[in-house]
Amino acid sequence: MKSKYRDILILHAGKLSSFNYPTGQLKSIAVSDEGIIIAGFEGIDGADSGLGVVLILNVFDLSSPKSNNNNNNEWKSKSVWQSGYGSGVDITPDSKMIAVGSPKERTVYTYILNDDEFASEHKIKHYDPTSKSFGWNVALAKDGQTIAVASPSAVSSAVQVGAIFVYVWIDDDWTAVTEILYGRNEIRKLGLGGIAINAGLARVDAKDHNDNVYSFVVSSLIA
């Protein structure tokens, strides 16, 4: 769980521990079944510097894997000079793939995690300017072959209801499926509170701005 602006709190085997990143505001966090944490930070000392940082940590001792050529004892991370990079993150249970949202770019980055290094970068770019928050939250399916992306500011019929976009991995690229899930007048900013996807059940769960949870069946994912 996250606490305050930059602290990560861990409760493991009845023991509470914490990790404090010295600079930047903690925006998002995800944990794999193997205990690898992906955490997104923005800014320096809470300022909007335009720098987004995604950090890799180990949940069991709150240390970060070290690179073979890392002589400065720095944490493994991916830094992008783009405000908002890391607003939403997710990681597959086997720690092999991560997704990073960058809503001000209307882009989601996916990476294969190879020896705790960011590798094989792919991008999902959404060009509709009404979806400027595309990537605010992201969710990977268990096998990393399907991804759901939240765009809470998406507009439908002149109302900001939010939307969930679903993509599948086909021929070494992310391909949009036919379903785009929009909120309604009574469901505002769909996906703002978080999203999850279960490709096996063809189901997407999403929270709105009031943390109400809604479930959708994505028919194009049904075999």
N, C-alpha and C positions, 0 to 999 in steps of 0.2 A: 504494500500500500504506500501511498505518498502522503507526506505531511508537510505543511507550510509551503515554502516555495522551492526548496531544493533538497529536502530530506527524503530518503527512502527507508521505510520501516519494514523489518522482517520479523515474523513470528515463526520460529522453527523449533520443533521438539520442545515446546513450552518456554523457549528462551527468546526474548525480544532483543533485537539488535538494530542498528541504523547505519545508513551511509549518507554522508553529506558531500555533495559536489560543491567545490569552493566558489564556482562562478556559474551564473545562469539560473533561470527559473525552470523548475521541473514541470513539464507540460503533459507527459504521457508515460505509461509504463506497461510492459507485458512480460510474462514469465513463461518459459517452456517447462515441459514435464521433467526435463533434465536439470532444471535449476539455473538456466541462463536468463538473465534479465536484460531486456532492451529498454532503455530509458531515453526519452527525448527532452532536451533542454533548449531554452532560447534566451539569447541576450547575455550580457555580461553584468553581473550584479543586479539582475532584474531590469536592466535597461534594454530598449529595443535597438540593439546594435546591428540587427540584420543577420546575425550569425545563428544558425541552427546546428545543434550537436546531438548525435545519437550515440549513446555509450553502451558498451557491453560489460556486464558484471556477472559474477557468480553468486547465486543466492545463498550458498552455504557458508561462505566466509566473507561475502561482500568485497571480495577482491576482484580485480579485472584481469582477464587473460593478458599476458604480455607478449608482444611481438618479438620474433627472433632478432630483429634489427632495432629493437627499442632500447636505446642506451640511456634514455632519460627517465625511465620508470614511469612513463605516462600511460594513461588508460587508453585502451583500444577504443577508437571512436571514428565516426564519419562526420566531418564538418562541412557544411554548405553555407555559403554566404547568401542566404535567402531567409528572410524573416518568416517564421511559421514552419520551416522544415522541422519535422519531428512532432508536430501538433498531435498526430495520431500514429501509434506504432502497434505492430503485432508480430508474433513469432510462432512458427509451427511447434507442436509438442515435441518433435524430435530435434529441434534447434537447427534445422537445415535451411530454413528460409525465413526472411523477415520482410516486413512491409513498412514503409515510412511515408506518411502523408505530408504534403507540402501545399496547403490550401491556397496560399497567395500565388502559387504557380499553377493552380488547378491541376496538380500532378501528384501521382503516387509512385514512389520508387520501390522496386522489389530487388532483393539481393539474396544470392545464395551465400550462406555462412560457411566458409571453408577454412578449417583450422582457426576458427574465431576471427577470421578476416572477412570484410565485405567484398564479395566477388560477384561477377556475372550480373551487372546492373541492368535492369529493364525499367522502362517508364510507361505509365498509363497517363496520358494527357487528355484532359477534358476541355474542349474549346468553347463550350457555351458560356458566355460571360455572366449569365444569370446563375451559374453554379460556381461562383467564385470561392465558395468554401469547400469545394471538392477535395477530399482527403482529410477533412477535419477528424474523422475517425475511420479506421480501417480494420478489417477482420479477414484472416486467412482461414480457409478450410483446413482440416487436419492433415490432408495430404499435400497441401500447398498448391493444388491445381485449380482452386477457385478462390476468388477474393471478392469481398463486398466493400464498397467505398461509400461513405456518407457525405452528403452535400447539404447540410442543414439549412442553407440560405436559398436553396433552389426554389424557383417560383413556378406555380401552376395556377392558371386562371387569375393572374394578378395577385395571388396570395402566397406569402412565403411559408410554404408547408414543408419544405425539405424533401430530399429524395435519397434512395439507396440504389447504387449502380452495381451490377454484378458482372464479373468477367471470369472467363475460363482460359486455361493455358492450352493453346492449340498451335501446333507447328512452330514452337519456340517463340511464341508471342502471346500477349494477353488480348483476348477477343471478347468484345461486349456481347452478352446474350440479349435476347429480345426483350426480357423483362426489365422495366425501370419502375421501381416502387416509390410512388409519391404519397405524401401525407394528404390530409384533408383539412378543411377549416378547423375542425376540432382536434386535429393532430398537427400541431405546429412544430417546425424545425425538427422533422424526423431525423434521427441519427445523431442529434446533438449530444444526447446522454450516453451514447455508446451503441455498438452493433456487434452481432455474432452471426456466424454462418455455419450451417451443418449441411454439407453438400450431399451426404448420404441420405438425409431426410428431405433434401431440396428446400430447406427452411432458412429464413433470415429472421433474426430477432433484432429489434431496434427500440431504443428509448427516445422519447421526445424531450422537449425542453423542461417538462415537469417530471421527468423520470418515469412516466408511464411506459410500460413495455408492450410492444405489439409484435405479433408473429405473422410472417408471410410465407406462402408457398410459391417458389419460383418454378413455374411449370416447365421451363426450358431445361432445367437441371434433372428432370425426371427421366430415367432411362426407359 
